[in-house]
């Protein structure tokens, strides 16, 4: 089905761009050009400046992200000329390398071709550029990350031979071009910075063999700017410790390490009133923060990031802008009521530009 760009969305974005970038000039001429292009071709093309602004504002509008204070610093890699899945794969790997640096993580987005009336843009089927495999084993258990069992099965169907069979095997990227079959792309080891986890007080923690990758690059969302959908636009900030320590490694349907840590701590797990889960969860998060800091990899803690978010909120209000926020995502999954973001309500408006899940 042909998908024609909505002229009203395009006009709304162009007006927003010029309102926040008055030195750009020529708004009415640009509006005429956009209307003409949509009438002729069903879509239009953003200038690099519009693309950069739109991507940054999409981050600013991300209601589930607590780390938006630095939205203006987002680095935009314009790869709209990349047509083949092989080149998409190469650029995704380069994205990881550039965003990682030497551990000083830089917020980055790489924008590939948009959907047009004539041809859909490429897509990445992985939800992040770096994901660990989940292997089904006899008895119903999963070795690795249970979240990624289906993705692991799909990769195998497409010809992936699997990794070591361990808990932290990096999955290949699965890239779906606008036309044709999906492409499997192995992510080179030198493009994935990983941090082995240890604890500042408990030497045995390192024996658990836990680690996590440094760059959380979301890769299955569409960047919508002015009525145009860029379905392949992987983007990253840096991790907040609780994302790893209180979710990825702690959730019962993920790595489920709370009971393991509690046992090694010698906690009384026979009753919930001992708060063994809470104790183990805190120590797991201490290990994550300690390990990333020791490795020199950018990471923030949930108390610091909560204060930064309220600073961002105040700046947006002073600028006369709405700052949408989803309370259930903004409040950290550890010690929520001990952070300042817990004790207030937020605007739940849905704004564009935005990162959204694909229209199916």
N, C-alpha and C positions, 0 to 999 in steps of 0.2 A: 504494500500500500504506500502511495506517495505521501510524504509528510512535508507540507508546506509550512514555512516559518510564519508564526503569528506576528503580523505587522505591529499590533498593539504592544506586544512584549518587546519587540525590537525598538519601537519608539520610546517606550518607558526606560529602557536601558540607556539608549543614547542620551536622553535628557538627564538621567542620573549621572552618567559619565561627565557630561559637560557641566552639570551643577557642581560636581566635586573637583572638576579640573577646568576652571574658567579660562585658563591660559590656552586651552586647546583651540578655542575659537571656532567659528564656522558651523555652529550647531544646525542651523536651518538648512544649509547646503548639504550637510551630512545626512540629515533626515530625508531630504529629497532623493539623495543617492541610494539610501537604504530602501526606500519605498519603490524606487525604480527597479532595483535589483531583485527585490522580492516579486514584483509584478512580472518580471521577465523570466526569472529562473526558479522562483519558489523559495529562495533563500538569499543570504548576503554574506559578506566576509568581514570579520572583525579586523581592524588594524591591530598591530602588535600592542599598541598602547591601550586599546580597548580590551584586548584579551588579558593583558596583565592586570588592569584595573578590575575586570570582571572576576578573575580567579581570586584576587585578594579579597574582594568584597564577598565572594562565595564563602571564604573562610570566616570573614567577619560575621556572616549571617548563620553560621553553623551552630544551631541551638544546642547540640549535644557536646560541643567542644568547650572545655574549660580554659584552654590555652590560647585564647584569641587576642591577648594583649599585643602580640607581635605580628598582627595580620599584615601590616605594611611591609614586613621584611620578607614575605614569601617570594622565593625566586621562581620565575616562570620560564620554563624551557619550551619554546615554541617549536613543536615538531609536527605541524599540520601538513608538512610536505612528505611525511613518511608514509609510503603507500603499502609496503609489503609486510606480512607478519614477521618475516626474518628481521627486518629493520626495526620493527616495533620491539622485538625481543632485545636487539642490541641496545636500543635507547633505554629500555627499562633497566638493563644491567648498568648502563652508564649513569642513569638516575641514581641508583643505589650507591655507586662509587662516589658521585659528586655530593650527594646528600650526607653520606657518612663522613667524608673527610678523613681525619685521623681520630675521629671520635667526637669532634665538635660538630654535632648534628645541625644541618641547616634545613629549615623548612623549604620544601621544593615541590613544584608540580610540573609534570611533563604533559603537554597537551598535544594529542594526536588528532587526525582528521575528524571532523564532525559528521553526524548523520546529515545527509542531504536528500532531497526528493529523488535523486538518481541512484544513490548508493549509501548504504549504512556505513558508519565508521567502524573501525576495528573495536574489539572488546577483549578484556582480560577476564578469564573465568575464575581465577584465584581472587579471593577477597583482599589479600595483601600480597605484595611482591615476594615477601619472605613468609613462608608457612611451613610448619613441620608436618611430616606425614603421620597418618594414623593407620596402622596395620591391624586388620582383623586377624585374630589368632583363635585356635580352637578353644572352646569353652565360653565363647562370647566376649572375651576380653579384647581390649585394644592396646597395642603397644604404640606409644607416641601420643599425638593429640587427637582425641576422639572427635573434635570439631571438624577434622579434615579427612574423615574416613571416606566420604563420597568423592571428594576431590582426588584422594589417593587412588581410589578404584578407577576413576575416570582416566587419570594419568596412565595407569597400567593398561587400560583398554586401548589407549592411544600409543602404546609401545614402550612406556617407561618400565625399566627393569627393576625399579626399586632401589633404595639405598642400602644401607648396612642392615636394615631391619631394626634399628635402634629407635630411641625415643625422640631424637632430634635430627632426623634426616630432612634436609631442605627439599621441598617439592619443586619440580620443574614448573615453569610458567606455561599455562595453556592459553594461547592467543587465538581468538576467533576473528578472522578477517571479514570484511564486508561481504565478500564472495568467496566460496571455497571451504575447504576443510580446516579444522583447527590445527595449529602448529604447537608442538611440544618443544620447549626451550629450557635446557638445563641452566640453572643459575650458577655461575662459577663461584668456587669457594672464596676467592679473593675479593668478591663483591659483597660478601655477607660477613659483617663484623659481628662476632658473638662474644658474649661475656659469661665466663664460667662463674657460678655463684658460690660464694663462701660467706661465712659469718664472722664478724669481728671478735666474738667471744667463744664460739663453739667450733673447734677444729674439725669435728665430725661432720659438720654441715657440707663441707666440700666432698665428702664421701658419697653424698646423695647423687652426685653427677648431674646436677641441674645447671642449665644455662639458658640464655635467651638472646635473641638477636637485637641489634642496636636501633634499627630504623623501622618504625611502624608506618609502612607505606600502603595506604588504602588504595586498592586498584580495581574495585568493581562498582564504583559509583560514577554517575554521569555528572559532568560539569555543565550546568545550564546557565547560559548567558544570553540575555536578550532574545529568547525564543529559539536559540540554537543549542542543540545537545551535543556535547563532546563526550561520547560514551567511554572513551579510553583516556583517562586523565589521572594517572596515579599521583598521589600527593602524600606528603609526610610532614609531621612536626617532629617532636621528640617525645619519648615516653614519660609519663608520670608513673612513679614507682608502683602505685597500687594497681595499675593496669596489668602488670606482670605478677606482683606479689599477692594481690587480693582477688584476682580474676583468673588469668591464664594458668597459673600454677596452683591455684587454690580451689577453683570451682569443682564441684563433684563430677560434672560432665566434661571437665578438661583434665588437667594433670592430677588433681585430687591429692595434693601433697600435705594437707593439714594433718591427717591422721599419722602420716609418716614422721613429720616433724614433732608432733606431740609425743609419739612413742620414744623418739630419740631424746627428747627433753625429760622423759620420765614423768610425764603428767598423768594425773588420775583421769582416765577417760571413761570411768564407770558411771559417772554422773555429769549431766550438763551443768550442774551448779558449780562445778569446779572451774568453769569457763576455760576449759582446756583448748577449745577451738580458738577463742579470742587470743589466748596467750601464744599459741602456735602461729596464728595468723600474723601477729605483730612481729615475731621473730623472723618469719619468712620475709616480711617486708623490710625489716632491718637488713637482712642479708642482701636483698635486691639493691637497695640504695647504697649500701657499703660497697658492693661489688662493682657497680657502675662507676661510682666515684673513684675507686681504686684503679679501675681500668682507664680512667680519663674520658669516659663517654657521657655525653650530655644526658641528664635526667633531672627531673624535678620531683619534689615531694608534694603530697596533697595539701599540706598546711600552707606552704609557700604559694602553690598554684591557686589556692582558694583566695588568698589575699590579692594576688595578681588579677584574678578574674574580676573582683570587685573594683579594682583600679580601672580595668578595661570598661566595666559597666559605667563607672562615673565619667570616664572620658567620652563615651558614646552619648550619654545623656547631655553632657555639656555641648556636644556637637549637634544636638537636636535630633539624634537618631534613635530609633527603637533598637534595643539589643535583645533579640529573642533568646530564650534559654529554657531548656527542658530540665526541670528540677531533678528528675530521677537519674539524669546523666551527669549533671553538674555537681551534685553532692557526691563526694568520694565514697567508695565501697568499704572504707575503713575509717572508723571514728568520725562518722559524718557530722554528728552534733557538736564535735569539738572544732569544727571548721566554720568560719563566718558565712559561707555560702548556704549553710543549712537553714539559717534563721530568717528567711525572707521568701517572698514570692517573686516570680519572674513573668515577663511578657512572653506569651507563647505564639506570637505572630509568625507566619511563614513568609519569609522574604526571598526575593531573587535579586541578583544571581545566587545560585545555591549548588551544593553537591547533593544529589538526590540518587535514590536507587533507580535502576533502569526501568523504563516503561516496557512491560512485556507484551 
